[in-house]
C-alpha cells in the first residue's frame, strides 16, 4: 500500500475535510500504525493541493482588485474632468465693437450734443453738457477749450 497514489480532491473544502479527518485520527490515536505513513503522505499531498489553490485564488483576487481599482481611478478621472469642464467659465459673447469715429461723425452728432463738437467718445459716455458730478452740472461752457 506504500505505492498507492492519493486521489486529487474535488475542491479545497473536500481537501480541508479530509485533512481534518486525518488530524482527528492522529490526535486520537485511532490511526493504525501500519497505515500511519500512508495517512501522513495523504495529508502532505492535501496540504500541497490546498496551498496551490490558495495561491491561485490569491492571484485571481489580486487581479480582480487591481481591475476594480483601475476602473475606479478611471471613473474618478472622468468625474473630475466633468466637474472641471462644468465649472469652467463658458466663453461669453464679445460685445459688438464700437463704431469707428468716422462712422459716428457720418451718423451725425449725438442727441443733445452741439453739432460743432467732434464726437470721438465711446458710445457709453454722454456728451459733456449732460455730465454731472457731486459739485453740480458741468456744461461745455465750463471746459477750458
TAPE-V25253 format. One line per field, one symbol per residue. ss: DSSP state (a for helix, b for strand, c for the rest). psi: psi as a letter, one per 30 degrees, with the letter a starting at -180 (. if undefined). A space follows every 50 residues. Layout:
ss: ???
psi: ???
//
This chain:
ss: cccccccccccaaaaaaaaaaaaaaaacccccaaaaaaaaaaaaaaaaaa aaaaaaaaaaaaaaaaaaaaaaaaaaaaaaaaaaaaaccccccccccccc aaaaaaaccccccccccccccccccccaaacbbccbbccaaaccc
psi: ffgkkkkkleleeeeeeeeeeeeeeeeghfkkefgeeeeeeeeeeeeeee eeeeeeeeeeeeeeeeeeeeeeeeeeeeeeeeeeeefkkkkkkklkkkkl eeeeefflllkfkkffkjigllffklleffklaffakklfffkf.
//
